[in-house]
């Protein structure tokens, strides 16, 4: 649940009120989110750290009871794995903050 709340908080912070219809996560928010995902604080995200940050514990728990959520959780895990592989183009097994994906466009209220 902690990861889920962190992701929600990061998205809310990234989506401040502007006149634009969509906005991207700010650089400082992206770096802060990277630091939260980096559980051993070594400046590198492994696939396990990235996947743990991108998937939520509550979704995993709910998936036990609701098949539709189970499929969404599996899709989210696969999407996280695909994103990590794309960011780790060199195949080193980790990404740095410079390679950390900026996140999808968010609707700004």
C-alpha positions in Angstrom: 0.0 0.0 0.0 2.9 2.3 0.7 4.1 2.2 -2.9 0.6 2.9 -4.1 0.2 5.9 -1.9 3.6 7.2 -3.0 2.7 6.9 -6.7 -0.6 8.7 -6.1 1.1 11.4 -4.2 3.7 11.9 -6.9 1.1 12.1 -9.6 -0.9 14.6 -7.6 2.2 16.8 -7.0 3.1 16.5 -10.7 -0.3 17.7 -11.8 -0.6 21.2 -10.4 -3.1 23.6 -11.7 -2.1 25.2 -15.0 -3.8 26.5 -18.1 -2.4 23.5 -20.1 -4.6 20.5 -20.7 -1.8 18.0 -20.0 1.5 18.3 -18.1 4.5 16.1 -17.4 6.0 15.2 -14.1 8.5 17.9 -13.1 12.2 17.1 -13.0 12.4 17.5 -9.3 9.3 15.3 -8.8 10.8 12.7 -11.1 14.1 12.7 -9.1 12.2 12.5 -5.8 10.2 9.5 -7.1 13.4 7.8 -8.3 14.9 8.3 -4.8 11.8 6.7 -3.2 12.1 3.7 -5.5 15.8 3.4 -4.9 15.4 1.3 -1.7 19.1 0.7 -1.1 20.0 4.4 -1.9 22.9 3.5 -4.3 21.8 5.8 -7.1 20.7 2.9 -9.3 17.4 1.2 -9.7 17.4 -2.5 -10.3 14.4 -4.2 -12.1 13.2 -5.4 -8.7 13.3 -1.9 -7.2 11.5 -0.4 -10.2 8.9 -3.1 -10.3 8.2 -2.7 -6.5 7.8 1.0 -7.0 5.5 0.7 -10.0 3.2 -2.0 -8.6 1.1 -1.6 -5.5 0.7 -3.9 -2.6 -3.0 -3.1 -2.3 -3.6 -4.2 -5.9 -1.8 -7.4 -5.2 -4.0 -8.0 -2.1 -7.2 -7.1 -4.0 -6.2 -9.3 -6.9 -6.6 -12.3 -4.6 -10.3 -11.6 -4.4 -11.2 -9.9 -7.7 -10.2 -11.5 -11.0 -10.5 -8.3 -13.0 -8.1 -6.6 -10.6 -5.8 -9.7 -10.9 -5.6 -9.1 -14.6 -4.9 -5.4 -14.2 -2.2 -6.1 -11.7 -0.5 -8.6 -14.1 -0.8 -6.0 -16.9 0.7 -3.4 -14.7 3.6 -5.7 -13.7 4.2 -6.5 -17.4 4.1 -2.8 -18.3 6.6 -2.0 -15.6 8.9 -4.7 -16.8 8.7 -3.4 -20.4 9.4 0.1 -19.3 12.4 -1.0 -17.3 13.8 -2.9 -20.3 13.3 0.1 -22.5 15.0 2.4 -20.1 17.9 0.0 -19.6 18.8 -0.1 -23.3 22.4 -1.0 -22.4 21.2 -4.1 -20.6 23.2 -3.4 -17.4 20.4 -4.6 -15.1 19.9 -1.1 -13.6 19.0 2.4 -14.5 20.1 5.7 -13.2 18.0 8.8 -12.5 18.9 10.1 -16.0 17.3 7.0 -17.6 14.3 7.0 -15.2 11.1 7.4 -17.3 9.4 10.8 -16.9 6.0 9.3 -16.5 2.9 9.7 -18.7 1.3 13.0 -19.4 -1.1 13.9 -16.6 -4.3 15.9 -16.9 -3.9 19.1 -15.0 -6.9 20.5 -13.1 
